[in-house]
Amino acid sequence: MRGFRKGEVRTAYKGRYHTDILRINDLLAAEKYLNTYTKKVLLKKFNIVAEFRL
């Protein structure tokens, strides 16, 4: 898997797999308090499955 730029999110949404820039200000602000698993769980609330590095 290639490296992601900061804030870049690779998403699988409704069967479509693509790379997109998502502005998730709350997650960015709370980055130091959240681990990757927590971020993925929060994203699932919006029906977005993503793997990313912020």
Stockholm file with secondary structure:
# STOCKHOLM 1.0

chainA/1-54         MRGFRKGEVRTAYKGRYHTDILRINDLLAAEKYLNTYTKKVLLKKFNIVAEFRL
#=GR chainA/1-54 SS CCCCCTTEEEEEETTEEEEEECCCHHHHHTGGGCCHHHHHHHHHTTTCEEEECC
#=GC SS_cons        CCCCCTTEEEEEETTEEEEEECCCHHHHHTGGGCCHHHHHHHHHTTTCEEEECC
//
